[in-house]
Amino acid sequence: MYGIIHLSVIPVRKEPSDRSEMITQLLFGDTFKSIGEKDNWLFIHSDADGYEGWIDRKQSTEISEAEHKKIISAPSFVSKDLFGIITNKNSGESFPIPLGCSLPEYFDGMCSLAKNNFSFDGKVCYPNEKTTRDEIVETALLFLNSPYLWGGKTFLGIDCSGFTQTVFKANGIKLKRDAWQQAETGTSYSFVEESHAGDLAFFDNEEGKITHVGIVIHDNRIIHASGRVRIDHFDHYGIFTPERGGYTHNLRVIKNIVG
């Protein structure tokens, strides 16, 4: 079966249980294909980034294969405000949706989801809209001081790669979910001094595995999710954290994603 998310945000879990670890989240308008089920749980493949995990069946709406194909092949519209109010015109119910939500069949302030029409008066990223590095930084700064949450993708809780993925999505650029996957795209720089605001900086652990990512901003600083979304100084060694009195992340590579 195929489905779409009709709530603001839902957890995707490692195992089919409310007690299981949350590995990522799906946002309003995200679509998926169900490739397994157990009791009231669906094992899904996310169309947005290919991530797989378990969701509660009640937190999604089933759609036909034809509807699914129509949505994923259509131009992508994305909410760009930190949060906005969306209203179901069929029921009259309103609720908030976070930055980075998909707005299927969006036109003139309206979108359509599973035979329900919604109005949305927030800022929207349009398909093929040319983004700038300053816009990426501006979007990233909206998340400043958002708490760190493993698997999170909203201002109420977000992890490092969820942060970069969501910021870039709201500016019309699709990224994979995990830091090491994101590091496989873009063009590398030879020196830190060559980087620009809006680039992605990746950091590895002692085993050489990429485990962290952040967005380069001006004046040799980086905005990233570590405890909270914060701004720190970085250089060719890595990220320097004042309260720790030293480097907390080892720089591996900086990538130009914007072009």
SERO-4910 file (N, C-alpha, C, O; in steps of 0.05 Angstrom, whole numbers):
BEGIN
 pado doro    nc1    nc2    nc3   cac1   cac2   cac3    cc1    cc2    cc3    oc1    oc2    oc3
  Met    A     16    -24      0      0      0      0     17     25      0     41     24      5
  Tyr    A      5     48     -6     18     73     -6      4     92     14    -20     88     19
  Gly    A     19    111     24      7    129     44     19    156     44     39    162     31
  Ile    A      6    174     59     15    202     62     10    210     91     -9    201    103
  Ile    A     26    228    101     24    237    128      5    261    130      9    281    116
  His    A    -16    259    147    -36    280    149    -33    295    175    -49    313    181
  Leu    A    -13    289    192     -8    302    217     17    320    214     32    318    194
  Ser    A     22    338    234     45    356    232     71    341    230     87    347    212
  Val    A     75    321    247    100    306    247     95    280    262     80    279    282
  Ile    A    107    258    253    104    232    266    131    218    268    149    223    252
  Pro    A    134    201    288    160    186    291    161    162    272    141    149    267
  Val    A    185    157    263    191    132    249    209    116    268    230    126    276
  Arg    A    201     92    275    216     77    296    231     53    284    225     43    263
  Lys    A    251     45    300    268     22    291    253     -4    292    258    -21    275
  Glu    A    235     -7    311    220    -31    314    190    -24    317    184     -1    323
  Pro    A    171    -42    312    143    -36    313    132    -34    342    117    -51    351
  Ser    A    141    -13    356    133    -10    384    136     20    391    155     33    382
  Asp    A    117     30    407    119     58    416    143     62    434    152     84    438
  Arg    A    154     40    445    178     42    462    204     41    447    226     44    458
  Ser    A    202     36    421    226     32    405    239     60    398    225     80    398
  Glu    A    264     59    393    280     83    385    268     97    361    261     84    341
  Met    A    266    123    362    258    139    339    283    144    322    303    154    332
  Ile    A    282    136    296    305    139    279    303    163    261    323    173    251
  Thr    A    278    172    255    274    196    240    245    204    243    230    192    259
  Gln    A    236    224    229    209    233    230    198    237    201    214    243    183
  Leu    A    172    235    198    159    243    173    142    267    180    130    269    201
  Leu    A    141    286    161    126    311    164    101    311    147     98    294    129
  Phe    A     84    329    153     59    333    137     65    333    107     83    347     98
  Gly    A     50    316     92     53    315     64     74    296     54     75    291     29
  Asp    A     90    284     72    109    263     63     94    238     54     75    230     67
  Thr    A    104    226     33     92    201     23    110    178     27    134    181     31
  Phe    A     99    154     26    115    130     30    102    106     17     78    106      9
  Lys    A    117     84     15    107     58      6    110     39     30    132     38     41
  Ser    A     89     25     36     90      5     57    101    -21     46     90    -31     26
  Ile    A    122    -32     58    134    -56     48    132    -79     68    145   -100     65
  Gly    A    116    -74     89    112    -95    110     93    -85    131     89    -60    133
  Glu    A     82   -102    147     65    -94    168     64   -114    191     70   -138    187
  Lys    A     58   -104    215     55   -121    238     36   -108    257     40    -86    267
  Asp    A     14   -121    262     -8   -110    279    -16    -83    267    -25    -81    244
  Asn    A    -13    -62    283    -21    -35    274      2    -19    264      0      6    261
  Trp    A     24    -33    258     48    -19    248     54    -25    219     49    -47    209
  Leu    A     64     -4    205     73     -7    177    103     -3    175    114     16    187
  Phe    A    116    -21    161    144    -17    155    145     -3    128    137    -14    108
  Ile    A    156     22    129    153     39    105    180     47     93    201     46    106
  His    A    179     54     67    201     65     52    194     93     45    175     98     30
  Ser    A    208    113     57    202    141     52    209    149     24    231    144     14
  Asp    A    191    163     11    197    173    -16    217    196    -16    232    200    -35
  Ala    A    217    211      6    234    235      8    264    228      8    280    242     -6
  Asp    A    272    207     22    301    202     24    308    172     25    331    165     29
  Gly    A    288    155     21    293    126     21    296    113     48    302     89     50
  Tyr    A    292    129     69    295    118     96    273     97    102    250    100     92
  Glu    A    279     77    117    259     56    123    256     53    153    276     55    168
  Gly    A    232     47    162    227     43    190    197     38    195    182     36    176
  Trp    A    189     37    220    162     30    227    146     55    236    156     72    251
  Ile    A    122     58    226    104     79    235     77     67    244     70     45    235
  Asp    A     64     81    261     37     74    270     17     79    247     15    101    237
  Arg    A      3     58    240    -16     60    217    -36     84    220    -43     97    201
  Lys    A    -44     89    245    -64    110    251    -53    138    244    -69    157    241
  Gln    A    -27    141    242    -16    167    238    -11    174    208      4    192    202
  Ser    A    -23    158    191    -20    163    162    -47    158    149    -65    146    161
  Thr    A    -49    166    124    -73    161    108    -66    145     83    -47    152     69
  Glu    A    -81    124     78    -75    108     55    -84    122     29   -105    135     29
  Ile    A    -67    121      9    -74    132    -17    -70    110    -39    -56     91    -34
  Ser    A    -83    114    -61    -80     95    -83    -53     97    -96    -39    117    -93
  Glu    A    -46     77   -111    -21     78   -126    -20    101   -146      0    113   -150
  Ala    A    -43    106   -158    -46    128   -177    -42    155   -164    -28    173   -174
  Glu    A    -54    158   -140    -50    183   -125    -21    187   -117    -10    209   -118
  His    A     -9    165   -108     19    165   -100     37    174   -123     54    191   -119
  Lys    A     33    162   -145     49    168   -169     46    197   -177     65    210   -185
  Lys    A     21    207   -175     15    235   -183     30    254   -165     41    274   -174
  Ile    A     30    248   -138     43    266   -119     73    267   -122     85    288   -123
  Ile    A     86    243   -124    115    242   -125    126    252   -152    150    259   -154
  Ser    A    110    252   -173    119    261   -199    113    291   -204    123    302   -223
  Ala    A     98    303   -186     91    331   -188    113    349   -177    129    340   -161
  Pro    A    113    374   -185    132    393   -173    129    395   -143    107    392   -133
  Ser    A    151    400   -129    151    399   -100    149    428    -88    165    445    -94
  Phe    A    129    432    -71    125    456    -56    130    450    -27    121    430    -17
  Val    A    144    468    -13    153    462     14    148    487     32    153    509     24
  Ser    A    137    482     56    133    504     75    160    515     85    178    499     91
  Lys    A    162    541     87    187    553     93    188    570    118    209    580    126
  Asp    A    165    573    131    164    586    158    172    566    179    167    542    176
  Leu    A    182    576    202    190    558    223    166    541    231    169    517    236
  Phe    A    142    553    232    117    538    234     95    556    223     97    580    224
  Gly    A     75    543    212     52    557    201     27    542    207     27    519    215
  Ile    A      4    555    203    -22    543    208    -34    534    182    -36    549    163
  Ile    A    -43    509    182    -56    498    159    -85    490    167    -89    481    189
  Thr    A   -104    495    149   -132    491    156   -145    471    137   -144    475    112
  Asn    A   -157    451    147   -172    432    131   -199    444    124   -216    448    141
  Lys    A   -202    451     98   -226    465     90   -251    447     91   -273    456     91
  Asn    A   -247    420     91   -269    402     92   -280    400    120   -305    400    124
  Ser    A   -262    400    141   -272    397    168   -271    423    184   -284    426    205
  Gly    A   -256    443    174   -253    468    188   -232    468    210   -227    488    223
  Glu    A   -218    445    214   -198    442    234   -171    455    225   -163    452    202
  Ser    A   -158    468    244   -132    481    239   -111    469    257   -117    461    280
  Phe    A    -87    467    248    -65    458    265    -38    468    253    -36    474    230
  Pro    A    -17    469    270      9    479    261     24    458    246     22    434    252
  Ile    A     40    466    226     59    448    213     86    462    213     87    486    211
  Pro    A    107    446    216    134    458    218    146    463    191    136    455    170
  Leu    A    168    478    191    184    483    167    192    457    155    200    438    169
  Gly    A    191    455    128    200    432    114    178    413    105    184    391     94
  Cys    A    153    420    111    130    402    103    125    405     73    128    426     61
  Ser    A    116    382     61    109    382     33     80    391     30     63    384     47
  Leu    A     74    405      9     47    415      4     37    405    -23     41    419    -43
  Pro    A     26    381    -24     18    369    -49     -2    386    -65    -21    397    -53
  Glu    A      2    388    -91    -16    402   -109    -21    431   -100    -44    441   -102
  Tyr    A     -1    444    -90     -3    471    -79     -9    491   -102      4    490   -123
  Phe    A    -29    509    -97    -34    530   -116    -50    552   -102    -71    547    -90
  Asp    A    -40    576   -103    -54    599    -93    -63    595    -64    -86    601    -57
  Gly    A    -45    586    -47    -51    583    -19    -66    558    -11    -74    555     12
  Met    A    -70    540    -30    -85    515    -24    -69    491    -32    -53    492    -52
  Cys    A    -72    469    -17    -60    444    -25    -81    422    -20   -101    426     -7
  Ser    A    -75    398    -32    -94    376    -30    -80    351    -19    -58    344    -28
  Leu    A    -93    338      0    -81    314     12   -103    294     18   -121    299     34
  Ala    A   -102    271      4   -121    250      8   -150    259      8   -166    254     26
  Lys    A   -157    274    -14   -184    283    -19   -193    305      0   -217    313      1
  Asn    A   -175    316     16   -180    339     33   -165    363     23   -142    361     15
  Asn    A   -178    386     23   -166    411     14   -157    427     39   -172    429     58
  Phe    A   -133    438     37   -122    453     59   -113    481     50   -103    485     28
  Ser    A   -118    501     67   -107    527     61    -82    532     78    -80    523    101
  Phe    A    -63    546     67    -38    551     81    -29    579     72    -25    584     48
  Asp    A    -25    597     92    -18    624     85     11    631     92     18    655     93
  Gly    A     27    611     97     55    615    103     73    618     79     64    617     56
  Lys    A     99    622     84    119    624     63    124    597     50    126    577     65
  Val    A    126    596     24    129    571     10    153    572     -9    158    592    -22
  Cys    A    169    550    -10    190    547    -29    178    534    -54    166    512    -52
  Tyr    A    181    547    -77    169    538   -102    188    520   -117    213    523   -114
  Pro    A    178    502   -134    196    484   -149    215    500   -167    207    521   -179
  Asn    A    239    491   -169    259    503   -186    266    532   -178    277    547   -194
  Glu    A    258    539   -154    264    566   -144    294    568   -138    305    551   -124
  Lys    A    307    588   -150    336    591   -146    342    601   -118    334    623   -111
  Thr    A    355    585   -102    362    593    -75    389    606    -74    405    603    -92
  Thr    A    394    621    -53    420    634    -49    432    624    -23    418    612     -6
  Arg    A    458    627    -21    472    619      4    461    634     28    458    622     50
  Asp    A    455    659     24    445    675     47    417    665     56    411    666     79
  Glu    A    401    655     37    375    644     44    378    619     60    363    614     79
  Ile    A    398    602     53    403    578     69    411    585     97    401    573    116
  Val    A    429    604    100    437    613    127    414    625    142    410    620    166
  Glu    A    398    641    129    374    653    142    355    632    152    345    635    174
  Thr    A    351    611    136    333    589    145    345    575    169    332    568    188
  Ala    A    371    569    167    385    555    189    383    570    215    379    558    236
  Leu    A    385    596    214    385    613    239    358    612    253    356    618    276
  Leu    A    336    605    238    310    602    250    310    581    272    294    582    291
  Phe    A    328    561    269    329    538    287    346    543    312    349    525    329
  Leu    A    359    566    313    378    571    335    365    566    362    344    575    369
  Asn    A    380    550    378    372    541    405    350    519    406    340    513    427
  Ser    A    342    509    382    325    486    383    339    462    396    363    459    391
  Pro    A    325    447    413    339    425    428    347    402    409    333    397    390
  Tyr    A    369    389    416    377    365    401    358    342    408    351    338    431
  Leu    A    350    328    387    334    304    390    342    284    369    340    289    345
  Trp    A    351    261    378    359    240    359    335    232    341    314    225    352
  Gly    A    339    234    315    318    228    296    299    251    290    282    249    273
  Gly    A    302    274    304    284    296    301    290    313    276    312    314    266
  Lys    A    268    326    266    270    342    242    255    369    244    250    381    224
  Thr    A    247    377    269    233    402    272    246    419    293    264    411    307
  Phe    A    236    444    295    248    463    314    242    455    343    255    465    362
  Leu    A    224    436    348    219    426    374    239    405    383    239    396    406
  Gly    A    256    396    365    276    375    370    287    365    344    273    357    326
  Ile    A    314    366    341    326    361    315    354    350    319    368    358    338
  Asp    A    363    332    302    390    322    303    407    336    280    396    351    264
  Cys    A    432    330    280    450    346    262    443    342    232    441    362    218
  Ser    A    438    318    223    432    314    195    403    320    189    397    327    166
  Gly    A    385    317    208    358    325    205    356    355    201    340    365    185
  Phe    A    373    369    215    375    399    213    384    407    185    371    423    172
  Thr    A    406    396    175    415    403    149    396    394    127    391    409    108
  Gln    A    385    371    130    366    361    110    342    379    108    333    386     86
  Thr    A    330    387    131    306    404    131    312    432    121    296    443    106
  Val    A    334    444    129    341    470    120    344    471     89    334    489     76
  Phe    A    358    451     78    362    451     50    336    444     35    332    454     13
  Lys    A    320    427     46    294    420     34    277    445     31    264    449     10
  Ala    A    277    462     51    261    487     51    272    507     31    260    528     26
  Asn    A    296    501     20    307    518      0    310    504    -27    326    511    -44
  Gly    A    294    482    -30    292    469    -56    315    450    -63    318    442    -86
  Ile    A    331    441    -43    353    423    -47    348    397    -31    346    399     -6
  Lys    A    347    374    -44    342    349    -30    369    337    -20    388    335    -36
  Leu    A    369    329      5    392    314     16    383    288     28    359    285     35
  Lys    A    401    269     29    395    244     43    393    249     73    397    271     82
  Arg    A    385    228     88    379    232    117    404    234    135    405    251    152
  Asp    A    423    216    131    445    214    150    469    231    140    473    236    116
  Ala    A    486    239    159    509    256    153    528    242    133    536    255    114
  Trp    A    533    216    136    552    203    118    540    201     90    555    201     70
  Gln    A    513    200     88    501    200     61    502    227     48    507    229     24
  Gln    A    498    248     64    499    275     54    527    282     44    531    297     26
  Ala    A    547    270     57    575    275     50    582    263     22    603    270     11
  Glu    A    565    246     11    571    234    -15    563    252    -38    568    245    -61
  Thr    A    550    275    -32    542    293    -53    559    318    -52    573    323    -33
  Gly    A    557    335    -73    571    361    -73    600    358    -82    610    337    -88
  Thr    A    614    381    -81    642    384    -90    659    392    -66    652    410    -51
  Ser    A    681    377    -62    698    382    -39    717    406    -43    725    412    -66
  Tyr    A    724    419    -21    744    440    -22    771    428    -12    771    409      4
  Ser    A    793    441    -20    819    432    -11    826    445     16    841    434     32
  Phe    A    816    470     20    822    485     44    797    497     56    779    504     41
  Val    A    797    501     82    775    513     96    770    541     85    747    550     82
  Glu    A    792    555     78    790    583     69    775    586     43    765    607     36
  Glu    A    771    564     28    757    564      3    726    563      7    711    569    -12
  Ser    A    718    555     31    689    551     35    674    577     37    685    598     41
  His    A    647    574     34    630    597     34    605    591     52    600    568     58
  Ala    A    592    612     61    567    608     76    548    592     59    545    596     35
  Gly    A    535    572     72    516    555     58    528    528     50    514    510     41
  Asp    A    554    525     54    567    499     49    562    480     73    554    489     94
  Leu    A    566    455     69    563    435     90    591    426     99    608    419     82
  Ala    A    595    425    125    620    415    136    615    389    151    595    387    166
  Phe    A    631    369    145    627    342    157    650    335    175    673    343    171
  Phe    A    643    320    196    662    313    217    662    283    223    641    271    221
  Asp    A    685    272    229    686    243    234    695    237    262    704    254    277
  Asn    A    692    211    269    700    201    295    728    189    293    741    190    273
  Glu    A    737    176    315    763    164    316    767    141    296    789    135    288
  Glu    A    745    129    288    746    107    268    745    118    240    746    102    221
  Gly    A    743    144    236    741    156    210    714    156    197    710    163    174
  Lys    A    693    149    213    666    149    203    654    177    207    656    189    228
  Ile    A    641    187    186    628    213    187    603    211    205    585    195    200
  Thr    A    603    227    226    581    225    246    568    252    252    548    253    267
  His    A    577    273    240    566    300    246    568    318    222    586    315    205
  Val    A    549    337    220    548    355    198    536    382    207    520    382    225
  Gly    A    545    403    195    535    430    202    536    448    177    547    440    157
  Ile    A    525    471    180    524    490    158    543    513    163    542    526    184
  Val    A    561    518    144    580    540    146    565    566    144    548    570    127
  Ile    A    571    585    162    561    612    160    585    631    159    607    621    154
  His    A    581    656    162    602    675    158    622    676    181    617    667    203
  Asp    A    646    686    175    667    691    195    677    666    209    679    666    233
  Asn    A    682    645    193    693    620    204    676    608    226    687    598    246
  Arg    A    650    609    222    632    598    242    614    577    228    611    576    204
  Ile    A    602    561    245    585    539    236    561    538    253    563    541    278
  Ile    A    538    532    242    513    528    257    507    498    255    506    487    233
  His    A    503    485    278    499    456    278    483    448    302    481    464    321
  Ala    A    473    424    302    458    413    324    475    395    342    483    373    334
  Ser    A    482    405    365    499    391    384    490    399    412    499    419    422
  Gly    A    472    384    424    459    392    449    436    410    444    414    408    455
  Arg    A    441    429    426    421    447    416    431    458    389    455    454    383
  Val    A    415    471    374    425    484    350    441    509    359    429    527    372
  Arg    A    466    510    352    484    530    363    504    539    341    507    527    321
  Ile    A    517    561    347    537    572    329    564    570    343    567    579    366
  Asp    A    584    558    330    611    556    341    632    563    320    626    564    296
  His    A    656    569    329    678    574    312    689    547    301    689    527    316
  Phe    A    698    546    276    711    522    267    734    530    248    735    551    237
  Asp    A    753    511    246    776    515    229    784    488    217    768    469    218
  His    A    809    485    207    817    460    194    819    437    214    821    414    205
  Tyr    A    820    443    240    821    422    260    792    411    265    788    387    268
  Gly    A    773    429    266    746    421    272    730    443    286    736    467    282
  Ile    A    711    436    303    694    455    317    706    460    345    711    441    360
  Phe    A    710    485    352    719    492    378    696    500    396    681    519    388
  Thr    A    692    487    418    670    492    436    680    506    461    694    493    477
  Pro    A    673    531    466    685    547    488    681    534    515    699    533    531
  Glu    A    656    524    521    651    513    548    666    487    552    670    479    575
  Arg    A    674    474    531    690    450    534    720    456    534    737    440    541
  Gly    A    727    480    525    754    489    524    771    475    504    796    472    508
  Gly    A    759    465    483    775    451    462    758    443    439    735    452    436
  Tyr    A    769    426    422    755    417    398    738    393    404    747    374    417
  Thr    A    713    394    395    695    372    401    688    356    376    677    334    379
  His    A    694    366    352    688    351    328    712    354    309    722    376    304
  Asn    A    720    332    297    743    332    279    734    336    250    719    320    239
  Leu    A    744    357    238    736    363    210    746    343    190    770    335    191
  Arg    A    728    333    174    735    313    153    735    326    125    755    324    111
  Val    A    714    340    119    712    352     92    690    374     92    671    372    107
  Ile    A    693    393     74    673    413     69    663    410     40    680    408     22
  Lys    A    637    411     37    625    406     10    609    430      1    594    442     16
  Asn    A    612    436    -24    595    456    -37    571    442    -48    573    426    -67
  Ile    A    547    447    -37    523    434    -45    506    452    -63    491    442    -81
  Val    A    509    478    -59    492    497    -73    500    500   -102    483    503   -120
  Gly    A    526    499   -108    535    502   -135    545    530   -141    553    536   -164
***
